[in-house]
Amino acid sequence: MPRLEDHCWTCSCAPSRGESEDRAVATEARDMMSILATVLRGAYGSLHGVRAANLLRRGAVLFSVGVFLALVLNLLQVQRHVTLFPEEVLSTLFSSAWWIPPCCGTGAAVIGLLYPCIDSHLGEPHKFKREWASVMRCIAVFVGINHASVKLDFANNVQLSLTLAALSLGLWWTFDRSRSGFGLGITTAFLATVITQLMVYNGVYQYTSPDFLYVRSWLPCVFFSGGVTMGNIGRQLAMGGAEKPHSD
């Protein structure tokens, strides 16, 4: 009769050598994935911080440009008696109402930041004449259009408005030529004209010889060219200021 000690007993719960190696590999894989996730989170946080800082810098530059152009162009219109402010307002800096520069600066920052975002959303990066020399020429043409709006003398305001409309479209065609730029320029002109109408209606200031409800009929043309100009500045800033050859 066989004895109990003659039988060889094995426990099924004891891990084999292959199973131990598999568990070690799985543990190492989990550790590596955890480290990789930590690195990716850190990289994303750093990238997000860089993008936020870049966005703030671009917004500050656009705001400053908008404030400067508002001071210069509004001074020109006040001197030519195109716009009339209360007497107590004209004693302030550059004969301008205090709220005009920050409002124009904020609008310039919004428009300039919105243009490259729309380009990215549409998947159509704007590459036409992307260089600072072209942007500076665009600013010069925009200032010239504003100067013409108060300096040129026509038989009636309709002729002046048509002339400025042609110049504004010429500015867009020369320095932009994008559908997004044209659409945002039209939107800017519409919204800015409506806001100006409301301010004049409420007596904040007034225009001499209004022929388009409470304002001058050429005002949307100036707003359109201003929107295109700030859009070009915003696009160039979004590119990091890199000089790139343009193609006609």
C-alpha positions in Angstrom: 0.0 0.0 0.0 1.6 3.3 -1.0 2.5 5.8 1.6 1.3 9.4 1.6 4.8 10.7 1.6 5.5 9.0 -1.8 3.1 11.4 -3.6 4.4 14.8 -4.9 2.0 17.6 -4.0 2.1 21.0 -5.9 0.2 24.1 -5.0 -1.6 25.8 -7.9 -1.5 29.2 -6.2 2.3 29.4 -6.2 3.3 31.7 -9.1 5.5 30.2 -11.8 8.6 31.9 -13.1 6.9 33.1 -16.3 4.0 34.7 -14.4 6.4 36.6 -12.1 8.3 38.0 -15.1 5.0 39.1 -16.8 3.9 40.9 -13.6 7.2 42.7 -13.4 7.0 43.8 -17.0 3.4 45.0 -16.4 4.5 47.0 -13.3 7.4 48.6 -15.2 5.0 49.5 -18.1 2.6 51.1 -15.7 5.4 53.1 -14.1 6.6 54.3 -17.5 3.1 55.3 -18.5 2.7 57.2 -15.3 6.0 59.0 -15.9 5.1 59.8 -19.5 1.7 61.2 -18.4 3.4 63.4 -15.8 5.9 64.7 -18.4 3.0 65.3 -20.9 1.0 67.2 -18.3 4.0 69.4 -17.5 4.8 70.0 -21.2 1.1 71.0 -21.8 1.1 73.3 -18.8 4.3 75.0 -20.0 3.0 75.3 -23.6 -0.2 76.7 -22.3 1.7 79.2 -20.2 3.8 80.2 -23.2 0.8 80.7 -25.4 -1.0 82.8 -22.7 2.1 85.0 -22.3 2.4 85.4 -26.1 -1.3 86.3 -26.3 -0.9 88.9 -23.6 2.1 90.4 -25.4 0.3 90.6 -28.7 -2.7 92.1 -27.1 -0.6 94.8 -25.4 1.1 95.7 -28.6 -2.2 95.9 -30.5 -3.8 98.0 -27.7 -0.8 100.4 -27.8 -1.1 100.8 -31.5 -4.8 101.4 -31.3 -4.4 104.1 -28.6 -1.7 105.9 -30.6 -3.8 105.9 -33.8 -6.9 107.0 -32.0 -5.1 110.0 -30.5 -3.6 111.1 -33.7 -6.6 110.6 -36.0 -9.1 112.0 -33.5 -6.9 115.0 -33.1 -7.0 115.5 -36.8 -10.8 115.3 -36.9 -11.2 117.7 -34.0 -8.9 120.3 -35.5 -10.8 120.1 -38.8 -14.1 120.5 -36.9 -15.4 117.2 -38.2 -16.3 116.0 -34.7 -17.5 118.2 -31.9 -17.0 117.5 -28.2 -18.1 119.5 -25.1 -15.6 122.3 -24.2 -14.6 120.7 -20.9 -13.5 117.6 -22.9 -11.1 119.4 -25.2 -8.8 120.4 -22.3 -7.7 116.8 -21.9 -4.7 115.1 -23.5 -4.4 115.8 -27.3 -7.9 117.4 -27.3 -9.5 114.0 -27.1 -12.1 112.6 -24.8 -10.5 110.3 -22.2 -12.5 107.3 -23.1 -11.7 107.3 -26.9 -8.1 106.0 -26.7 -8.8 103.0 -24.4 -11.9 102.1 -26.3 -10.1 102.2 -29.6 -7.2 100.3 -28.1 -9.4 97.6 -26.8 -11.2 97.3 -30.2 -7.8 97.1 -31.9 -6.6 94.3 -29.6 -9.8 92.3 -30.1 -9.7 92.7 -33.9 -6.0 92.0 -34.2 -6.3 88.8 -32.0 -9.4 87.7 -33.8 -8.0 87.7 -37.3 -5.4 84.9 -36.9 -7.9 82.9 -34.8 -10.4 83.0 -37.7 -7.7 82.1 -40.2 -6.7 79.1 -38.0 -10.3 78.0 -37.6 -11.0 78.1 -41.3 -7.8 76.2 -42.0 -6.6 79.0 -44.4 -3.4 80.5 -43.0 -2.9 84.0 -44.5 0.3 84.2 -46.4 -0.2 87.1 -48.7 2.4 89.8 -48.2 3.4 88.7 -44.7 6.2 91.0 -43.9 6.5 94.1 -41.6 7.3 96.4 -44.5 3.9 95.6 -46.0 2.2 96.1 -42.7 3.8 99.5 -42.3 2.6 100.5 -45.8 -0.9 99.4 -44.8 -0.8 101.6 -41.7 0.4 104.5 -43.9 -2.5 104.0 -46.3 -5.0 103.8 -43.5 -3.8 107.1 -42.0 -4.0 108.6 -45.5 -7.6 107.5 -45.9 -8.4 109.1 -42.5 -6.5 112.3 -43.6 -8.5 112.3 -46.9 -11.8 112.0 -45.1 -11.2 115.4 -43.4 -9.1 117.2 -46.0 -10.7 116.4 -49.4 -13.4 118.8 -50.6 -16.1 117.4 -52.8 -19.4 118.8 -54.1 -21.3 116.5 -51.8 -20.7 113.8 -49.2 -21.8 111.0 -51.6 -18.8 111.6 -53.8 -16.4 111.6 -50.9 -18.0 108.4 -49.5 -17.6 106.6 -52.8 -14.0 107.8 -53.1 -13.2 106.5 -49.6 -15.0 103.3 -50.2 -12.9 102.7 -53.3 -9.7 103.5 -51.3 -10.7 101.2 -48.5 -11.4 98.3 -50.9 -8.1 99.1 -52.6 -6.4 98.8 -49.2 -8.0 95.4 -48.6 -7.1 94.2 -52.1 -3.5 95.4 -51.9 -2.6 94.1 -48.4 -5.1 91.4 -47.6 -7.2 89.7 -50.3 -8.7 87.1 -47.9 -12.3 86.3 -47.5 -12.0 86.3 -43.7 -10.3 89.7 -43.8 -13.1 91.1 -46.0 -15.9 89.6 -43.8 -14.3 90.8 -40.6 -13.7 94.2 -42.0 -17.4 94.5 -43.0 -18.4 93.2 -39.5 -16.1 95.8 -37.9 -17.5 98.6 -40.0 -21.1 97.7 -39.2 -20.7 97.2 -35.4 -18.5 100.3 -35.0 -20.9 102.5 -37.1 -23.9 101.3 -35.0 -22.0 102.0 -31.7 -21.1 105.5 -33.0 -24.6 106.2 -34.0 -25.8 105.3 -30.5 -23.2 107.5 -28.9 -24.1 110.5 -31.1 -27.8 109.9 -30.5 -27.2 110.0 -26.7 -25.3 113.3 -27.0 -21.8 112.0 -26.2 -20.5 114.0 -29.1 -21.6 115.0 -32.6 -20.6 115.3 -36.2 -20.8 118.4 -38.3 -23.0 118.0 -41.4 -24.2 114.5 -40.7 -25.7 112.8 -43.8 -26.0 109.2 -42.7 -28.5 109.3 -39.8 -26.4 111.0 -37.1 -22.9 110.5 -38.6 -21.0 111.0 -41.8 -21.6 108.5 -44.6 -17.9 107.9 -45.1 -17.4 106.6 -41.5 -18.0 102.9 -42.3 -15.2 103.1 -44.9 -12.8 104.4 -42.2 -13.8 101.6 -39.9 -13.5 99.0 -42.6 -9.9 100.1 -43.5 -9.1 100.3 -39.8 -10.3 96.7 -39.2 -8.2 95.4 -42.1 -5.1 97.3 -40.9 -5.3 96.0 -37.3 -6.0 92.5 -38.7 -2.7 92.7 -40.7 -0.8 93.8 -37.6 -2.4 91.0 -35.6 -1.5 88.4 -38.2 2.1 89.6 -38.4 2.4 89.5 -34.6 1.0 85.9 -34.6 3.8 84.9 -36.9 6.4 86.0 -34.4 7.6 88.8 -36.5 9.4 86.5 -39.0 10.2 88.2 -42.3 8.9 86.1 -45.1 8.9 86.8 -48.8 5.5 87.7 -50.3 3.9 86.5 -53.5 1.7 88.6 -55.6 
